[in-house]
């Protein structure tokens, strides 16, 4: 017999108003990445619909769009184009992007010569620059600080907090609940592909923590 189809999202319904900063939380396999890809238009839902008013810029997979054999500055140009930046915007901003990523001295290096965390900083710098220029109405970020050290993570968090709020929507998916608590005013908690709770960040994260504590068996040493 044919294997049963896996349902990644089931009856997910939410309306996110302009200006929202939303934390997307849930365990592994809860449907977070799938939901972001559906919002981005990368995947189409088998049922239902998604309406997005405006342009979408996304940072959904570490290293997606990178060409390891190209120079750092050329990867900035490539990723900037993917994010919707015009050629002049990339060229005028490349110095600022590399300074933000703390990679000015690596401009002429190939990405394959960098550590994973350093490469992540390139893409974070491009995304932050895209947000600064308000090139989209919706921004989607999935574990955007994966691989970076704690010092740069704290710097990046402060950069995100200083960016103009405006009416654009930002949805952050991460397992770093403290980071989400600092950045977001609302949260969407997915469990087994369904919305477990959607509301004020502190309340939703408390629910998620409580559920996780119950679900996790005691450690055996």
C-alpha positions, -999 to +999 in steps of 0.1 A: +000+000+000+011+036-006+025+054+023+002+079+040+008+115+030+025+137+056+005+168+065+029+196+073+002+223+080-034+216+090-060+243+093-035+271+100-053+305+100-039+338+111-041+374+101-010+395+106-015+433+104+011+458+091+038+467+115+038+433+132+070+416+146+060+380+150+079+351+166+072+318+150+079+290+175+074+252+177+094+220+180+112+203+152+088+193+125+060+216+138+056+232+104+075+265+109+097+264+079+069+251+057+047+280+068+074+305+059+079+289+025+042+290+018+041+327+028+071+333+005+053+316-024+081+289-026+055+262-019+018+262-026-008+249-001-028+219-012-059+235+003-067+270+014-049+302+004-024+328+015-027+365+008+004+387+011+000+424+005+033+435-009+068+422-017+085+395+003+122+392+012+133+360+029+163+345+046+150+309+050+180+286+046+216+291+056+237+297+026+208+295+001+218+314-030+255+315-021+282+304-047+311+293-026+337+297-054+328+333-059+343+362-040+326+376-009+318+409-027+303+390-056+281+370-033+269+402-018+259+414-053+242+381-060+223+378-027+214+415-029+198+409-063+179+380-049+166+403-021+154+428-046+182+454-044+190+472-076+226+472-089+233+508-078+218+500-043+241+470-040+272+489-052+266+519-030+259+497+000+285+470-004+309+487+019+283+492+046+271+456+043+306+442+047+313+465+076+282+454+093+292+418+087+327+426+100+342+412+067+358+443+051+392+425+051+377+394+034+362+412+004+385+395-020+382+361-005+361+333-018+332+323+004+345+287+006+375+302+025+352+315+053+338+297+082+301+289+082+294+316+107+313+342+087+293+333+056+261+337+076+271+372+085+273+382+048+237+372+043+226+388+075+242+420+064+224+420+030+191+413+047+196+441+072+205+465+044+174+454+025+153+461+056+170+495+061+161+505+025+125+492+030+127+471-002+099+448+009+067+448+029+072+413+044+104+399+058+108+362+067+138+350+087+145+314+098+173+308+123+192+337+108+219+336+134+227+299+131+265+294+134+274+330+144+292+336+177+275+351+207+291+385+204+279+390+168+245+376+177+241+403+203+253+429+178+229+416+152+200+417+177+207+453+184+208+461+147+174+445+142+160+465+171+173+498+157+159+492+122+130+515+114+097+498+124+074+512+098+044+492+085+064+462+072+059+428+087+088+407+101+083+370+110+112+354+129+114+316+133+139+305+159+145+282+188+162+311+207+132+322+228+151+349+246+160+365+213+124+363+201+111+378+234+134+409+228+124+414+191+087+404+189+055+418+202+034+388+191+040+351+186+025+322+167+031+287+182+028+258+159+024+222+171+019+192+148+011+216+119-016+234+138-018+267+156-015+260+193-016+297+203-013+331+187-011+362+207+012+383+229+047+371+229+053+365+266+021+345+269+027+324+238+063+316+248+052+307+283+027+282+268+054+268+245+078+264+274+052+247+295+043+223+267+079+215+261+086+208+297+058+183+298+068+167+265+104+161+273+112+130+294+138+134+322+174+130+312+191+097+319+228+098+327 
